[in-house]
């Protein structure tokens, strides 16, 4: 993530996706960025001065109610792209505020 964009990251990952922000260890806190947890999963957003978003590599997040989450994201101004290429999942892609690709999957 770009330096100084923690508030936008919180709004997306905690506010829209529902992940819980967890404190970074004190030894890492001064470098900026954000850590989130949901269940056993942690997502760490590190700061890069010459940041370039991950357009292809991405995390896949299992969700309970994809249609509702897609509606929430769309209402907040985040375009989603449905994808039906996996028979076992309904899924969609979205880009976080920094342009990183996120996959959202719900088992059929």
C-alpha positions, -999 to 999 in steps of 0.1 A, spaced: 0 0 0 12 36 -5 26 54 25 1 74 46 -31 56 32 -40 36 63 -74 53 67 -84 43 32 -72 7 39 -92 6 72 -123 18 55 -121 -9 29 -108 -39 47 -125 -33 81 -154 -11 71 -165 -30 39 -150 -65 41 -155 -68 78 -120 -78 88 -107 -69 123 -77 -47 125 -50 -61 148 -21 -41 161 13 -46 144 42 -56 167 58 -25 182 90 -33 163 71 -30 130 45 -3 138 67 26 128 70 14 93 33 20 86 8 -4 70 -20 -24 84 -27 -59 97 -62 -75 97 -76 -108 109 -107 -128 102 -108 -162 118 -74 -179 113 -66 -156 83 -44 -126 85 -38 -100 58 -8 -77 61 -6 -46 41 29 -33 39 40 2 28 61 6 -3 74 40 -13 73 30 -50 41 12 -46 26 -7 -76 -7 -26 -71 -9 -64 -75 -31 -67 -105 -28 -105 -110 -16 -121 -78 -43 -118 -52 -58 -133 -20 -90 -152 -23 -115 -147 6 -143 -171 13 -175 -152 21 -209 -162 35 -231 -139 14 -215 -128 -19 -245 -109 -33 -248 -87 -2 -210 -80 -1 -210 -72 -38 -239 -47 -32 -221 -31 -3 -189 -27 -23 -208 -14 -54 -227 11 -32 -193 23 -18 -180 29 -53 -160 -2 -58 -167 -19 -92 -169 -57 -89 -165 -83 -117 -185 -115 -114 -167 -147 -126 -183 -181 -131 -153 -202 -141 -151 -223 -109 -180 -248 -107 -178 -251 -69 -179 -213 -62 -198 -182 -71 -171 -155 -72 -163 -119 -79 -132 -97 -81 -128 -63 -67 -98 -39 -64 -90 -24 -30 -85 14 -28 -48 9 -39 -56 -12 -70 -48 -46 -55 -70 -74 -69 -91 -93 -43 -111 -124 -51 -143 -131 -32 -157 -166 -32 -188 -182 -19 -193 -220 -21 -223 -230 -42 
